[in-house]
Amino acid sequence: HWEAQVQPVVSPTGVLAIESLGPIEVNTLPFYQVKMEDLTTYTIPLYEPMTNKERYLIDAFEKAFQSGKRVRVAYRDSVYFGDYNVPVSVRTVNGGVA
């Protein structure tokens, strides 16, 4: 949550399809990872205390993936966990237009 206070939000630039998603483990900590068609990876912590927003983001990614919708994602870079992008918002897109 420290990163959410100090890291700037990177605005979304493209609309992408989700290639894969699901739980992973990094240094014994559980995360939820989403890989996009351009190989960008978004990672959400799964350890408690999880926020309602984190739960919502996972749900939004899963619904978009299941329906085949493309998404636009705003994110923060993660300083603490290395080369991970932490999503801030996920918007589904219909027909390539948000």
Stockholm file with secondary structure:
# STOCKHOLM 1.0

chainA/1-98         HWEAQVQPVVSPTGVLAIESLGPIEVNTLPFYQVKMEDLTTYTIPLYEPMTNKERYLIDAFEKAFQSGKRVRVAYRDSVYFGDYNVPVSVRTVNGGVA
#=GR chainA/1-98 SS CHHHHHSCCBCCCCCBCEEEEEEEEETTEEEEEEEETTSCEEEEECSSSCCHHHHHHHHHHHHHHHHTCEEEEEEEECSSSSSCEEEEEEEEEBTTBC
#=GC SS_cons        CHHHHHSCCBCCCCCBCEEEEEEEEETTEEEEEEEETTSCEEEEECSSSCCHHHHHHHHHHHHHHHHTCEEEEEEEECSSSSSCEEEEEEEEEBTTBC
//
